[in-house]
Amino acid sequence: MGLKPTLIKNALIYNEGQSFVGDLLIKNQRIEQISAQGISDNNYEIVEADGLWLMPGVIDDQVHFREPGMTHKANIASESAAAVAGGTTTFMEMPNTFPNAVTQELLEQKYEIAKHCSPANYSFFMGTTNSNLEEVLKTNPKMVCGVKVFMGSSTGDMLVDNTVALEKLFSQCPILIATHCEDEATIIKNTQKYLAQYGENMLARFHPEIRSREACLLSSAFAVSLAQKHQTRLHVYHISTRDEIALFTNDKPLREKRITAEVCVHHLTFNAEDYERLGHKIKCNPAIKQEDDRLALWKALNENLLDIVATDHAPHTLEEKQNPYIKAPSGLPLVQHSLQQMIDHSKNGYISIEKLVEKMCHAPADCFKVVERGYLREGYYADLVLVNPNKAYTVSKNNILYKCGWSPFEGHTFTTSIHSTFVNGNKVFDGSKVNTNVHGMRLAFDL
């Protein structure tokens, strides 16, 4: 849009299962040309990328940015700025804000906020209740990423636990249904048991026993059975146990799957022993489980039984997190450091960089059928990130951009740094500062 074309030169490009040194030209918001033979400088703005990695921007299909209604924790402006500083160029945000986004009018209000403040591209899920099916069915599948169902605890009126309502939703909803799966009755029973034994002195380490593997498997299996019965397009969020993996298949390409699954960075990073060190900072739903669960999730991810890596970025204030167990809210902020953490996992042998790019960039675009994003392809929007693989980066209060001001990685040193991030061809992060003068776009979907 009138910007001088930008030529990125001599980057190590990771894209579509390949890696090669080459150049990439950005023109009019899009990728004009990619070449391993080099692109001549025709008075372009040059980015010398020798020694840097170039990959598509991360698409995070599950974040909570807390606006409207909980802006003391976070807002769309602050968290989207943190996202682009971490190489995430696109986010899909959850409907459990206040008021809950369970009408078309309330949903569109969130899009209007993002339009004026988000440096990243955006989409927002339509929320469900036990009684808003008529409103859900008005959702435009070409302009909204999907419908979110909380089949486990949520805020407001968003716990959908009525079997009749779920049957109607799964049988009639024409677009992707994304689910949070934990069985509420099991959780209530476990909570009462531990309260009776420990009272207000319950410790964070009991969290995976209260929000147990049984609760996860019961609910995930029920969601999958509903989807199979009604041929629903189902995406199951944040798989956290080895037991749930058997519910998913890898017998066809992602774009052809009717039932898909996601795993989150924290479930790939932490295990139950980390509650001793981090306490409520890693209290989240579903809970972080045992080490054998973590290793099983990695295996399933590499075998394409799990399709996407995301964050479930869910900030709370540190003061809220320091409450006793029952009052301490679940969720942790992750979107600013997810790519760096995953690259370090790659350096430690858990996943290849090519596979990482597939799971964080290509797969979300394919799963949700995002138009012209998620890949480095000529003609696609220029959403991309340059990573310095050899420049260490230590997380501190001074460089955390979340409004809540803390991170479970505080004090941790990653082996890489985000050199720069481009959204729709605009440099929105230069390695130290976010450009808040440019805004991302609303996603479109090719159904």
C-alpha positions in Angstrom: 0.0 0.0 0.0 2.6 2.5 -1.1 5.4 1.0 1.0 8.8 0.7 -0.6 9.4 -3.0 -1.5 11.5 -4.9 1.0 14.1 -7.4 -0.1 15.3 -9.9 2.5 18.7 -11.3 1.3 20.6 -14.5 2.1 18.3 -15.9 4.8 18.1 -19.6 5.6 14.5 -20.1 4.6 12.4 -22.8 6.3 9.2 -23.5 4.5 7.1 -26.5 3.4 9.5 -29.2 4.7 12.5 -27.6 3.0 15.4 -25.4 4.0 17.6 -23.3 1.7 19.5 -20.1 1.6 17.7 -17.5 -0.5 16.0 -14.1 -1.0 12.4 -13.0 -0.5 10.9 -9.9 -2.0 7.9 -8.2 -0.3 5.8 -5.8 -2.4 2.3 -4.4 -1.8 1.8 -6.4 1.4 2.5 -9.7 -0.3 5.4 -12.0 -1.1 6.4 -11.0 -4.7 9.2 -13.5 -5.2 11.3 -16.2 -3.5 14.5 -17.3 -5.0 17.5 -19.5 -4.1 19.4 -17.9 -7.0 19.1 -14.4 -5.5 17.0 -11.4 -6.4 18.7 -8.3 -7.8 18.4 -5.0 -5.9 16.2 -2.6 -7.8 16.3 0.2 -5.2 14.5 -1.9 -2.7 14.8 -1.6 1.1 17.3 -4.3 2.0 17.3 -6.5 5.0 20.6 -8.3 5.2 19.7 -11.7 6.7 22.9 -13.7 6.4 23.0 -16.1 9.4 19.3 -15.5 10.1 16.4 -17.9 9.7 13.3 -16.9 7.8 10.0 -18.7 8.3 6.3 -17.9 8.1 4.8 -16.1 11.0 3.3 -18.3 13.7 -0.5 -18.7 13.7 -1.7 -19.2 17.2 -5.2 -20.8 17.1 -6.0 -20.4 20.8 -5.4 -17.2 22.9 -7.3 -15.3 25.6 -6.6 -11.6 25.3 -9.3 -10.7 27.9 -11.0 -7.8 26.2 -13.7 -6.7 26.8 -14.3 -7.1 30.5 -11.0 -8.2 32.0 -8.7 -5.6 30.8 -6.9 -5.3 34.2 -5.3 -8.7 33.1 -4.7 -8.0 29.4 -6.1 -6.3 26.3 -6.0 -6.9 22.6 -3.4 -4.1 22.1 -1.0 -5.3 24.7 -1.2 -9.1 24.0 -1.1 -8.7 20.2 2.1 -6.6 20.6 3.6 -9.3 22.7 2.6 -11.8 20.0 4.4 -10.1 17.2 7.4 -9.5 19.4 7.5 -13.3 19.6 7.1 -14.0 15.9 3.3 -14.7 16.1 1.7 -12.8 13.2 -1.9 -14.1 13.5 -4.1 -15.1 16.5 -7.5 -16.6 17.0 -9.1 -15.5 20.3 -11.6 -17.1 22.6 -15.1 -15.9 23.4 -15.1 -16.2 27.2 -14.6 -12.4 27.7 -17.2 -10.2 29.5 -19.7 -10.1 28.2 -19.3 -13.5 26.6 -19.2 -13.3 22.8 -22.3 -15.4 22.3 -24.2 -13.0 20.0 -23.2 -11.8 16.5 -23.3 -8.2 17.8 -20.9 -8.9 20.7 -18.6 -10.9 18.4 -18.4 -8.1 15.9 -17.5 -5.6 18.7 -14.3 -7.6 19.4 -13.4 -7.4 15.7 -13.9 -3.6 15.8 -11.5 -3.3 18.8 -8.8 -5.3 17.0 -9.2 -3.4 13.8 -7.9 -0.2 15.6 -5.2 -1.6 17.8 -3.8 -5.0 16.8 -0.5 -5.2 15.0 -1.2 -8.9 14.3 -3.8 -10.4 12.1 -6.9 -11.7 14.0 -10.0 -13.7 14.2 -12.4 -14.3 17.0 -14.4 -17.4 17.9 -18.2 -17.4 18.2 -19.2 -18.6 21.7 -21.8 -21.2 22.6 -24.1 -21.7 25.5 -26.8 -24.3 26.2 -29.4 -22.1 24.6 -27.9 -19.8 21.8 -27.9 -22.3 18.8 -30.0 -19.9 16.7 -27.4 -17.2 17.1 -24.5 -19.6 16.5 -26.0 -20.6 13.2 -25.8 -17.0 11.9 -22.0 -17.1 12.0 -20.3 -16.3 8.7 -17.9 -19.2 8.0 -15.9 -17.1 5.6 -15.1 -14.4 8.2 -15.1 -16.2 11.5 -12.6 -18.9 12.4 -15.0 -21.2 14.2 -17.4 -21.9 17.1 -16.0 -22.6 20.5 -17.6 -25.0 23.0 -16.4 -25.2 26.6 -17.2 -28.8 27.6 -15.6 -28.1 30.9 -15.5 -25.1 33.3 -15.7 -21.6 31.8 -16.8 -18.1 32.6 -20.3 -16.7 32.6 -22.9 -19.0 30.8 -20.4 -20.8 28.6 -20.2 -24.2 30.1 -22.2 -26.3 27.6 -23.1 -29.5 29.5 -26.6 -30.2 28.2 -26.5 -33.3 26.1 -29.5 -32.3 24.0 -27.9 -28.9 23.3 -24.6 -30.5 22.3 -26.4 -33.0 20.0 -28.2 -30.1 18.2 -25.0 -28.1 17.9 -22.9 -30.9 16.5 -25.7 -32.0 14.1 -26.4 -28.5 12.8 -23.2 -26.4 12.9 -21.8 -26.1 9.4 -18.4 -24.8 10.4 -15.5 -25.9 12.6 -16.3 -26.6 16.3 -13.4 -26.2 18.6 -13.7 -27.7 22.1 -12.2 -27.5 25.5 -12.7 -31.0 26.9 -12.8 -31.8 30.6 -15.7 -33.6 32.3 -17.2 -31.2 34.8 -18.8 -33.9 37.0 -15.4 -35.6 37.5 -13.7 -32.4 38.4 -16.4 -31.4 40.9 -16.1 -34.8 42.5 -12.3 -34.6 42.7 -12.4 -31.1 44.0 -14.8 -32.0 46.9 -12.5 -35.0 47.8 -9.4 -32.9 48.0 -11.1 -30.0 49.8 -12.4 -32.4 52.4 -8.8 -33.7 52.9 -6.8 -30.5 52.7 -9.2 -27.5 52.8 -7.8 -24.1 51.9 -4.2 -25.5 52.1 -4.4 -27.5 48.9 -1.2 -27.2 46.9 -0.7 -26.6 43.2 0.7 -30.1 42.7 -2.8 -31.6 43.3 -4.1 -29.8 40.2 -3.5 -32.7 37.8 -5.2 -35.1 40.2 -8.3 -32.8 40.5 -8.5 -32.0 36.8 -7.5 -35.5 36.1 -6.7 -37.6 33.0 -10.0 -39.3 33.5 -11.8 -36.0 33.2 -9.9 -35.2 30.0 -10.5 -38.6 28.3 -14.2 -38.8 29.2 -14.9 -35.4 27.6 -12.6 -35.7 24.6 -14.0 -39.1 23.8 -17.6 -37.8 24.0 -16.7 -34.9 21.7 -15.1 -37.2 19.2 -18.1 -39.6 19.3 -20.5 -36.7 18.7 -18.4 -35.5 15.7 -18.2 -39.0 14.3 -22.0 -39.4 14.7 -22.9 -36.2 12.9 -19.8 -35.8 10.6 -19.0 -32.5 12.4 -15.8 -30.7 11.7 -14.2 -30.9 15.2 -10.9 -29.5 16.5 -10.0 -30.6 20.1 -7.9 -28.1 22.0 -4.9 -28.6 24.3 -4.6 -32.4 24.5 -2.7 -33.1 27.8 -2.7 -36.8 28.4 -1.3 -39.9 26.7 -4.7 -41.5 27.0 -6.4 -39.1 24.6 -4.0 -39.7 21.7 -5.7 -42.8 20.6 -8.8 -40.8 19.7 -7.0 -39.2 16.7 -5.7 -40.5 13.4 -2.9 -39.7 10.9 -4.3 -41.7 7.9 -5.0 -38.6 5.7 -3.6 -35.1 5.0 -4.6 -32.5 7.5 -6.9 -30.6 5.1 -8.9 -33.8 4.6 -9.3 -34.6 8.3 -12.7 -34.1 10.0 -11.4 -34.5 13.5 -8.1 -32.7 14.5 -6.3 -31.9 17.7 -3.9 -29.4 19.2 -1.2 -29.5 21.8 0.1 -26.5 23.7 3.6 -25.3 24.4 3.3 -25.7 28.2 2.1 -29.3 28.0 5.2 -30.0 25.8 7.5 -28.1 28.2 6.5 -28.7 31.8 5.5 -31.7 33.8 3.9 -32.3 37.3 7.3 -31.9 39.1 7.4 -28.3 38.0 4.5 -27.3 40.3 7.0 -27.4 43.2 9.1 -24.7 41.5 6.4 -22.6 39.7 3.2 -23.3 41.7 0.1 -21.5 40.5 2.1 -19.8 37.6 1.6 -23.0 35.7 -1.9 -23.8 37.0 -3.9 -24.2 33.8 -6.9 -26.1 32.4 -6.4 -28.8 31.4 -3.7 -29.4 34.0 0.0 -30.1 33.2 0.3 -33.8 33.7 3.1 -36.3 34.2 6.4 -36.7 32.4 5.2 -39.8 30.5 2.3 -37.7 29.2 4.6 -35.0 28.0 6.8 -37.5 26.1 3.8 -39.2 24.6 2.5 -35.8 23.4 5.8 -35.2 21.6 5.7 -38.6 20.0 2.1 -38.0 18.8 3.0 -34.6 17.5 5.8 -36.0 15.4 3.6 -38.8 14.1 0.9 -36.3 13.0 -1.7 -37.6 15.5 -1.6 -34.1 17.0 -1.9 -31.5 14.3 -1.1 -28.0 15.7 1.1 -26.4 18.4 -0.5 -23.3 20.1 -0.3 -21.5 23.4 -3.7 -21.1 25.1 -2.2 -17.8 26.2 -4.3 -16.9 29.3 -2.9 -14.1 31.4 -3.9 -13.3 35.0 -2.3 -10.8 37.3 0.5 -12.0 39.6 -1.7 -10.9 42.6 -4.5 -13.2 41.4 -2.1 -16.1 40.9 -0.8 -15.7 44.5 -4.2 -16.6 45.9 -4.8 -20.0 47.6 -5.4 -22.9 45.2 -9.2 -22.7 45.0 -9.1 -18.9 44.3 -6.0 -18.8 42.0 -7.2 -18.6 38.4 -6.0 -21.1 35.8 -4.0 -20.0 32.8 -0.5 -18.7 31.9 0.9 -16.1 29.5 3.0 -17.7 26.7 2.5 -16.0 23.3 5.6 -13.8 23.4 8.0 -16.8 23.9 6.3 -19.8 22.2 8.5 -19.8 19.1 11.7 -19.4 21.0 10.7 -22.2 23.4 9.8 -24.5 20.5 13.1 -23.8 18.7 15.0 -24.7 21.9 13.0 -27.9 22.0 14.2 -28.5 18.4 17.8 -27.9 19.4 17.3 -30.5 22.2 16.1 -33.1 19.6 12.3 -33.1 20.2 11.3 -31.9 16.8 13.0 -30.7 13.6 12.7 -27.0 12.6 10.9 -28.1 9.4 8.3 -30.0 11.5 8.1 -27.0 14.0 7.2 -24.7 11.1 4.6 -27.2 9.8 2.9 -27.4 13.2 3.0 -23.7 14.2 2.5 -22.0 10.8 1.3 -24.3 8.0 -1.0 -26.6 10.0 -3.2 -23.8 11.6 -3.6 -22.3 8.1 -4.6 -25.7 6.7 -6.8 -26.7 9.6 -8.9 -23.5 9.6 -8.5 -23.0 5.8 -7.1 -19.5 6.3 -6.9 -17.6 3.0 -3.3 -16.9 1.7 -1.4 -17.2 5.0 0.7 -19.7 6.9 3.2 -20.3 4.1 6.0 -18.5 2.3 4.5 -18.6 -1.1 4.5 -16.0 -3.9 1.2 -14.2 -3.9 0.5 -14.9 -0.2 0.5 -12.2 2.4 3.9 -11.4 3.7 3.5 -12.6 7.3 7.0 -13.8 8.3 9.6 -13.8 11.1 13.3 -13.6 11.0 15.0 -15.4 13.9 18.6 -15.0 15.0 19.5 -18.6 16.0 22.8 -17.6 17.7 21.8 -14.6 19.8 20.7 -15.6 23.3 17.7 -13.8 24.9 16.9 -13.7 28.7 13.3 -13.1 29.7 13.0 -10.3 32.3 10.5 -7.8 33.7 12.1 -5.2 31.3 11.2 -7.1 28.1 7.9 -8.8 29.0 5.2 -7.1 27.0 2.2 -8.7 28.6 0.0 -6.4 30.5 0.2 -8.8 33.5 3.9 -8.2 33.6 5.1 -11.8 34.3 6.0 -15.0 32.5 6.7 -18.6 33.7 10.0 -18.1 31.7 11.1 -15.1 33.7 14.9 -15.4 34.3 15.2 -18.1 31.6 17.6 -17.6 28.7 16.5 -18.8 25.3 19.2 -19.6 22.7 17.5 -17.5 20.0 16.2 -14.0 19.5 13.4 -12.7 17.3 15.2 -10.4 14.9 12.1 -8.9 13.2 8.5 -9.7 12.4 6.5 -8.7 9.3 2.7 -8.6 9.1 1.2 -8.0 5.7 4.6 -6.7 4.6 4.9 -4.2 7.4 7.8 -4.6 9.8 5.8 -4.6 13.1 8.7 -5.6 15.3 12.4 -4.7 14.8 14.0 -6.8 17.6 13.4 -4.3 20.3 10.2 -2.3 19.6 6.7 -3.0 18.3 5.4 -0.6 15.7 1.9 0.2 17.0 1.1 2.5 14.1 0.2 -0.3 11.7 -2.6 -2.8 12.2 -3.2 -6.3 11.1 -6.1 -7.7 9.1 -9.2 -9.7 9.8 -8.7 -13.3 8.6 -10.7 -14.7 5.7 -11.4 -18.4 5.4 -11.7 -20.5 2.2 -14.6 -23.0 2.9 
